[in-house]
Amino acid sequence: MSSPTHLNPSGSSRPNGVLHGLLALDQVAIDVSVSSKKRLMEEVATLLIRGNSSLNKDTVFHLLVARERLGSTGIGHGIAIPHARLNGIQTPTAAVLRLTRPLSFDALDGEPVSLVLALVVPADATETHLQILAALAKLSDDPARRADFHAATSCDDLFNLLT
């Protein structure tokens, strides 16, 4: 059986997960407990800056919050994709959090969010940004994949499902 093919950031297809090359294991967290969207965005910013000294946590946090004010990034099925474009970075980076308790997020379907797939991309990488978001949205439409994400028992498991 061959591995699934997903769109990578360059737009070509290759056999790997959608976040291959964008996500490091230390940017994955499960059983995260937060009480608000603001607190969630703080956790997301903390994970996104890991391993990237050019990223500033406060800047990333404020950009994510500003994007969220434009409209919820809760895409449905308990998944949110907070994202922002950032000057001064050369490559996209991602973070993944699974919450202990679903959080109200003003998602399109009204369901609370329990899985967060976060992304920051270079400010001038519009096409790449849209391709990654589209690939993440497509991935989240698959009920079997969503079940796998929620059944993952470790950060390693969740990381391997996405890379």
Number of C-alpha atoms within 10 A of each C-alpha: 3 5 9 11 13 21 21 21 22 11 13 9 13 14 14 18 21 25 27 20 15 19 21 19 15 15 22 23 21 19 14 13 16 17 11 12 14 14 13 19 22 20 19 28 25 18 22 27 20 15 11 10 8 10 19 13 19 13 12 23 22 16 20 24 18 13 16 19 10 8 11 15 22 24 21 20 20 22 25 26 22 24 23 22 20 18 10 12 16 13 14 22 22 23 29 27 24 23 19 13 15 17 19 16 22 17 19 16 11 14 18 20 22 22 25 23 23 26 25 25 24 18 16 14 14 11 12 18 21 13 16 21 20 13 18 22 17 13 17 23 14 11 11 10 14 16 11 13 18 14 11 16 12 13 19 14 15 22 23 15 17 19 17
